[in-house]
Amino acid sequence: MLYLYEIRKLIKDIEDFQDPLETIECLHIRSEFNEVYDHLTKQEKKELDECDHKIREKAVGILKHLELVHDFRKSKQSDQEWWWHLDKVISGEIDLGNEEQMT
């Protein structure tokens, strides 16, 4: 459970985003977890899934919140790191499965 604290903090930060630069940092942290995913425990993966759910749930708000500091249309990360492509997630260009309506 090496990463559990950091994942829970990330969830909290996503739930209550305020400073756009801190929110961008959250997306970078989420990318770091993508790199170590195979080393996460079952509980950490479950918590990371909850984090992803929060990002998807708040996708429209995050997109609007970051529009002055980040242009998602210019993201160079792969579609596997879908959190860098929230514009495509919202439009349905990137399909994440049976997720609920984005608000």
URSUL-V240421 format. One record per helix or strand. SS is the DSSP state (A for helix, B for strand). FROM is the first residue (numbers start at 1). LEN is the number of residues. If there is no record, write none. Layout:
ss->SS from->FROM len->LEN
ss->SS from->FROM len->LEN
This chain:
ss->A from->4 len->12
ss->A from->20 len->16
ss->A from->37 len->3
ss->A from->42 len->16
ss->A from->59 len->8
ss->A from->72 len->3
ss->A from->82 len->3
ss->A from->86 len->6
